[in-house]
Amino acid sequence: MGEATDKLAAAGNKLAGNVKEAVGKATDNPDLAAEGKAQQLKGTGQDVKGSVKGALGDKI
């Protein structure tokens, strides 16, 4: 259950970050673009966390 939750949160953060970065670039707002990039990185970290949980299963 933890793996799926982490992967779902990761997908949401990656999507929201991608939108923020695109809007930031389109509106010439570097702060928003950077915030979007950071949110995408957060999503990537959550994805890795979910993968580790999936690989270890009940061992953790």
KAUR-V608186 format. One record per residue. N is the residue number from 0. RES is the residue in one letter. SS is DSSP state (alpha for helix, beta for strand, coil for the rest). PHI is phi in whole degrees, -180 to 180 (999 if undefined). PSI is psi in whole degrees, 0 to 359 (NA if undefined). Layout:
n=<N | N>
res=<RES | RES>
ss=<SS | SS>
phi=<PHI | PHI>
psi=<PSI | PSI>
//
This chain:
n=<0 | 1 | 2 | 3 | 4 | 5 | 6 | 7 | 8 | 9 | 10 | 11 | 12 | 13 | 14 | 15 | 16 | 17 | 18 | 19 | 20 | 21 | 22 | 23 | 24 | 25 | 26 | 27 | 28 | 29 | 30 | 31 | 32 | 33 | 34 | 35 | 36 | 37 | 38 | 39 | 40 | 41 | 42 | 43 | 44 | 45 | 46 | 47 | 48 | 49 | 50 | 51 | 52 | 53 | 54 | 55 | 56 | 57 | 58 | 59>
res=<M | G | E | A | T | D | K | L | A | A | A | G | N | K | L | A | G | N | V | K | E | A | V | G | K | A | T | D | N | P | D | L | A | A | E | G | K | A | Q | Q | L | K | G | T | G | Q | D | V | K | G | S | V | K | G | A | L | G | D | K | I>
ss=<coil | alpha | alpha | alpha | alpha | alpha | alpha | alpha | alpha | alpha | alpha | alpha | alpha | alpha | alpha | alpha | alpha | alpha | alpha | alpha | alpha | alpha | alpha | alpha | alpha | alpha | coil | coil | coil | alpha | alpha | alpha | alpha | alpha | alpha | alpha | alpha | alpha | alpha | alpha | alpha | alpha | alpha | alpha | alpha | alpha | alpha | alpha | alpha | alpha | alpha | alpha | alpha | alpha | alpha | alpha | alpha | alpha | alpha | coil>
phi=<999 | -66 | -63 | -64 | -63 | -65 | -69 | -68 | -63 | -62 | -62 | -64 | -69 | -65 | -65 | -62 | -65 | -63 | -65 | -60 | -64 | -65 | -66 | -61 | -69 | -67 | -101 | 55 | -119 | -64 | -66 | -68 | -63 | -67 | -62 | -65 | -62 | -64 | -68 | -65 | -65 | -61 | -63 | -64 | -63 | -66 | -64 | -63 | -59 | -64 | -65 | -64 | -60 | -66 | -70 | -86 | 58 | -81 | -74 | -106>
psi=<323 | 324 | 312 | 320 | 315 | 318 | 325 | 316 | 322 | 315 | 319 | 317 | 322 | 316 | 310 | 320 | 320 | 318 | 314 | 317 | 317 | 317 | 319 | 318 | 319 | 328 | 10 | 48 | 90 | 332 | 317 | 321 | 318 | 321 | 320 | 318 | 318 | 321 | 325 | 320 | 323 | 317 | 321 | 319 | 319 | 324 | 316 | 317 | 316 | 322 | 320 | 316 | 319 | 320 | 324 | 337 | 232 | 3 | 345 | NA>
//
